[in-house]
Amino acid sequence: MKTVISSQEFKSFQTTSALCKAANVTRGQLRLYEDEGLIAPLCRTEAGYRQYGPDAADRLKAIMHMKELGFTLAEIALLLAERDDGALDAQAIQRLAGDVLTKIDARIAGLQFIRGYVAPVAVGDMSVMQDEDCNFLFEFMTALSAAQTRQRA
């Protein structure tokens, strides 16, 4: 049995291409999020093309923001499912937020460590390049310089 929709409803639907453009995601990302159950098309055209609702772009943007904050796709799926069901578990969200905060703090600590090596080099102090712990920076800077040279050629 086919579902009948009004022409007004149909006009509010978005194609995959339009949705990806509106949310600034790739088709691959959209398919991944569909596979993970984070988003689903409202319907398909007779030709099989996916059609998404007017709120799909906002949902994709929310997914991307949660990923930036460090949430895994499984955690995002849990949060979206609870939101969709209208029942947010405050304790579960608090635990997830605590886990994400721990990940963020670890990333900040790692970046601060690396910054301690990069900052002196940025102002011309190459003595840090002699530090044994700094081999990774020397290799990175050398590879970066070589890549930039290849791009210019």
N, C-alpha and C positions, 0 to 999 in steps of 0.2 A: 504494500500500500504506500503510495506516495504522499509525502507531506505537502500540503498546499500552503504557500506563503504569499503574502500580499506583495505587490510591486514596491510598495514603500519599504517593507522589511528587506526585500532583496537589494534595494538601492543602498541600504546601510551596511551590507556585507562587504568584506574586503577580500580581494584575491590574495594569494600567497605573495605575489610580487609587491602589491600595494602595502600589505602588512609588513613585509620585511623592510621596505623603504621607510615606512612611518616609524617603525621601532628601531631602525638602524641595526638590524641583525641580518645574518646570511640565511639562505635557504637551509643550509646544513645545520645551523643553530636551531632554526625553527623545527626541523625534523627531529633533532635530538630531543628538544623539549617536548615534542609530541610523543616520542618514544618513551620518555620518562614520565609521561602522564601529567606534565605541567600545564599543557594547553591542548585544546582540541578544536578542530573546525566545527562550526555549527551544523554545516551540511555540505553536500557536494552538488555540483551542477550535474545535469544529465550526462555531460561528457566526462564526469569524474573529478573535475577540478574542485579543490578545497575552497570553502567560503568561510570566512571568520567574522565574528560579530564585532560591533563597534568598540567593545571594551578590550579586544585582543591586544591592541598595541600597548595600552596601559599595562596589561598583565605582563607582556614581554619586557617592557621597561622595568617593571618591578622585579622580575626574575633577574635581569641583568644587574640591577642595583644590589640585590641580595647576594649575587655571585661576587660582586666587587667587595662586599662586606666580609666575604669569606665563608658564606654558607655553602654547603655541598648541595648538589641537585636533590639528593634524598631529603635533606633538611628543608629545602625550598618546597619540595612536594608535600611534605608534612604540613608546613605552614599554610600553603595554599589550600590544601584539602580541608584543614580546620577552618580557614576563613570561608571557604565555599560552603561548608556545612553550617556556618554561623556560630560555631562553638570553639573559641580559642581557649586553649589550656594555658593559663597564665604561668603555671609552674614549669611546663615544658618549654614555653617561650623563654622564660628566665634562664633555664638550664642551657638552651641553645645559645642565647645571648652571651652567657658566661663562657661557653666553649669558643664562640667566635672571638670574644674579647681576648682570650688566651692566645688564639692564633694570631690576632692582630698585634698583640704585644710581642710575640716571638718574631714576627716579620719586622717590626720596628727595631727590635734589638739587633737582628741580623743586618738590617740596612744601616744602623748606626755604626756597627762594627766595620762594615765595608766603607762607610763614609769616612771613618778615621784614616783609612788608607788613601782614598781618592781625593779628599780635600787638600792635603798638602801638594799633591801632584798638580792639582788644578791651579795652584798659585805658583808653580814652578819649582817646588821643593822635591827633587828627584831622589833624595836620600832614602826615602821610604821604600824605594824600589830595591834597595839592597837587603831589606828585611826578608828572611826566609819565609815568613808567614805571608809575604806579599807576592809570591810567585803567581798566584791566581790573577792578581791585578795586572802584573806585567804581561802575562799571556793574553788576558782580555784586551788590554790596551793595544797590544801588538796585532791581535786578530782584528780589532775594530779599525785600526789604522789601515791594515791591508784591505779590508772590505771597502773602506771609503776610497782607497786608491783605485780599486777595481771598478767601483761605480763611476768614477770620474773618467775612466779610460773608455 
